[in-house]
Amino acid sequence: MSKDMPILTSDKALKLAFEGLQGYLDLEGVGYKVRPEMLLQVLLAVSSQGMTVEQVCRTLPGLPDATTLRKHLNAYLTPERLPQLEQQLNAALRAQVPQRLWRKSRDIAIDVHERPYYGRTEQTQGMWVRSRPKASTQRFYRVITAYVMQRGLRVTLAVAFMPYQTQLLAGLQQLLRYVAALHLSLGQLWLDRGFATLNVLRYLQDESYSAVVDCPLRGNLDGQGTRALCKGRASYLTDHTFSDSTHQHKLTLALAVCRILTGRTPRRRTPRHTGWQVYALIHAPLTPQQVQARYRGRFGIETSYRCANQVRGWTTSPNPVYRFVLLGLAFYLYNVWVQLVWLCTQVPRRGGRYLDTQRFHLDCLKLLLLHALEHRYGTLLSITAPAVPRP
């Protein structure tokens, strides 16, 4: 991406987003009306505007009809191509990673992201997973994301799809392979409590990753679980042995038992009280105070989810691969926006430049892409009635 960009126009924004995908995601269009370039631009329109294919075709009259576009998309986006599409989308994500991230070691946040699914397609065909009830459903499309914990450059480094029957450890291993392809100097991996399973902890220890894993409180104060460690008046370090349900496989790790203060209610009618958080430390020589302070920076990944949902396409298609691709494109467009914010909002001042992010919101990128696509495929300016209306 060019660094000399004093003015960002709609055509430049579309060119950057399109060329970043064209070099990796090659959709095979058949016929003279639908070409790979058109399919990519349709996907960009669907994602950036949060529309369906039908809405995009109504907004841009120069496109073929929605049935033709869906036919070509479904012909290429098949379950057999899902691993290939995942690799291509991750290559596109890597191309948007700023060069500044290679200057020193970076902490990486890893999390599981789920999008609800309300269709009736069977699990083997729909490739959705079952999880705890949320948003009035137990069916979700699940991905694992790796996010760099760097202020001002919060980009998604890699995405791993987790379709039906994909184990959490297998998805984590695939994600870490994508991260390793970046050749970044890794600091600590910060994982949420969903990864606090015996096989994941053992894998991280055997592969010599430096990681901090949030552990759920299990058991009671008088038992053998992690809740029994929540005693005393201060944070401390200790060792704890994890075991599976059969108690045949065990793993001893260092734990940071952190005493925290919980927040008040919005009206502050209840006083603040203390609570506990337990973190597993794998090759991470940190104090409980350091763990608690640095784990707060991990929650920026939730902000990336909210931003990515603003540029995520809408669909009722039963094609599961199309749904996964829309999730991957959402993180790709979010990375494009973060890159453009870094290039277009730097304000010189004494002591170093700062980013005036109020100059370029995510909505501005959505408008620029829409204007560029309207310039290319036309704008809906009038509707012709099929007959003269009766008086």
Steps between C-alpha positions, in 0.01 A plus 500: 500500500641839400606735779453817291125550533423866582146462362294185525233488231224246451679348201822459702313336787331250266828434319681423827226272627453328163866446417566363848244227430563446129855382557381219727129425462441393139132434432437318176232683308348327198358694207544849363261662748654372823876520535719436806556873544126560512443225755768644726348846477156357575642333812660828603168677453312234697750516788566873516133599484363215711262402220383186328578423137144602406537840669834561328346423160215743567745768614741456206290461183802422283543157659340181367197365681539352847413146388792496256744630760386252762537219248866585438575555868346169604679320218838610633438524876469127571599304813788338309657845448460616859864424606629673188278804558616519861864508389427766238315726745782468752750593231290811429499581874879465514537746214322766708719460809703823549878477485533668839394179674832334417707747704465315832318212663121524514243349731225310318143458620320185385126465527203304368239702310151367429224629275146370559327285240120477484457272199370146493781335305626180657828522688691273264402716201486841664837450677378701800598413857290474813588718795348657809175692437558855383300738282201261514684208341747220570632486143802705397765544236831504685843639420820543702683830457845626593523869580809709572488695825658820369354844557423680174555189285240254621481263208377144465799284410327173409162327490433126523158362410352242735226309318312203636715233674810720517665471841614808689862380510505438125366848433758655732783311333387619157474859624850491649636370170354805327653726764838326461491578127524871590842445661414743777691506826236366737470609859229336704184335370194616695210255483156510658351235726358299212854373435555381858485132410761240581594419139537869405711579807722199437545595135604856588749369754646235271543750214675746736252783443497779754131523584255624761164320513202620701371207708138466614434456870396140559430304815439652844708665768563171678556286189785442257399735218624848417237658723676352803797726419294816544594565860694769678518876472750547214594364159764230484670236284457128554514165322191302408446159343237474226345161423236360269173339605667158538796641702736300278660799326639779715693821440659729761528870414570826676190706579457869568216539749392864476280680750295762316240766572172464318322801353197673640156509348424795266328692784766397755247377750708197591853531637796352320606157618790267435517208263756257358651422162729203435746487208716210387858610423683298233863606462393850611701639794248766603372624833125497577495879474661488154260231382195690620617829345601355164196274466282811483660584165367176363143626497577719200420190296133554588524843337630337183194273500262795529679683218516190280126447546442842340659376176360148504266398221147386569368175359230239539683258272528139620849483350732471805816584306349830388429583864859423600632713214286794612651468848851498356426801278372694801838464674678582173310829454562583864874458438476722191335769710765476775771532236335805344450660841872468561588649160242778481454636853855571619526851642851648548582650839791545733591176670371276223195462283162385622199350323198727466254214455204740486603583144430154366234281659408157372181649355718722280663195342157347437385818325816523290463141382132553419570815297775325304275203422215730397739682267589165343160328486261790500266656754129443546354840410151415375239226484280456191142395566376202290178682407334835526330517841126521504345816633 
